[in-house]
Amino acid sequence: MKQVQLLMLSIFCWGIVTAQKTVNQEHMFWTSVNSTIRFSDRWGLMADVHMRRNNFIADPGFYFIRVGAYHWLNQQTILSAGYGHMWLAPGVAGRQNFVNENRLHEQIQYNSKWGKLQIVQRVRLEQRWQEKVVNDVRTGQTRFTNRLRLLWSFSYPISKKPFTPSLVLADELLVQHGKEIVYNSFDQNRLFFGMRQALSKEWSFDIGYMQVYQQRLSGNVYDLNHTMRLFFYYNADWRKKHAPVTNLHDGN
């Protein structure tokens, strides 16, 4: 009987949450520098720096750095693991304390081609330790969650000439779980459409529109972020004899 009552209470609470769904819209700017340095047939390094601004560029959103290592199983399949740290700006005007987040990740990426179409498929696991800040006061506690990220990216060069721009379409689904994740197992979805342009053999960038649809911890509040994305990529190969390094980031 007790289990039935709990089930009915859960259904009732879920109905209240969904009935009061709120979607907040925001405009953002997101830029980064993402680097890959391959120093042997099997091993390489990564280093990323990200910055996102809210109200387009008026207010801070977050700052993020990440370092890690790559391991090539072959030219198409690459493993990666690393550490990242985020400083997340407070979402309420007048508050000062940034929220710190420590993050580990493990991923596998598979690159393929279908004619001229280049396809990237990536699975990333993340372990996240997020600082709890309540009413702009640090509590000394952290929230631990696991997150699964699934990325599909497609790029198509508009001609065969060197340094020709490519059209890019990508989508990444992020879901999470943990004892403190109750209402938002769905974390967010990131849809990107834009253009990628090589500047040299080692430097390139992509620019375009990213729609980030994110669910808050409460479960009934969502953020729909219209984001201008400008990412720079540095892909270097320090082997004596080598082929061009594949762009391994394709997102963040």
Disulfide bonds with the S-S distance in Angstrom:
none
